[in-house]
């Protein structure tokens, strides 16, 4: 009995020792160092961005009213909020390793830099990328450091990535649409009408244009846009958005000649945005898909 109590006490003491050791290891473990941002800028306070690549026109953006960003160079256009956010987030990139002053700028791709991005008055000079760690050298006026390589296409020399994917500016009402087939859709007191074709209902076409967004943008190819079908949207502000139709499938592609941007949209939108359905066209399509209706249709087909 005495032996049993002694063994029990020994087990308790052992357990207490294990718990104490675990606590000691927990509180004395090596704590990760807090991340240091690349700059002291807050993205919310940035209102000017400049992206400069060698031998390419500078890309300049400005924050406007209600935090709306616009491209001011090399074109004037609404900017894509997601792509601009990638640029703003550069200010807070965590420094993975700070370089001492003994480095050779030329060896790190900083003389000259691959490109330069200026946030307000803070200049970021981007150098080479380490192919193993995927970290890039960035130099500011106060430090040189390795940071995770930003993946966004907004950092390249193509401004079209930064142009808004929304084809019609939010808040600007549509008043007319001129279609490739020569028909004109206009706002009327009782809704919408196709000039000269009172039986046609253009409501679906107008609704489609109101919120249409491209899936992605690219630099417009060198083509003679005057030879392509055209669609023009007139807005209440007096602005006109003209688009040349490159193709309807397998992707629906429109060129904005003024901005030299090619917008890629879903092919499912081509008919919605470019044509007004004829009266009875949908029921006719349903009948053609009906196996029982097919023989009857064949009997009255003049070509048959």
Secondary structure, 3 states (H helix, E strand, C coil): CHHHHHHHHHHHHHHHHHHHHHHHHHHHCCCCCCCCECCCCCHHHCCEEEEEECCCCCEEEEECHHHCEEEEECCCEEECHHHHHHHHHHHHCEEEEECCCCCCCCCCCECCECEEEEECCEEEEEEEECCCCCEEEEECCCCEEEEECCCCHHHCCCHHHHECCECCCCCCCEEEEECCCCCEEEEECCEEEECCCCCCCCHHHHHHHHCCECCEEEECCCCCHHHCEEEEEEECCCCEEEEEEEECCCCEEEEECCCCEEEEECHHHHHHHHCCCCCCHHHHHHHHHCHHHHHHHHHCCCCC
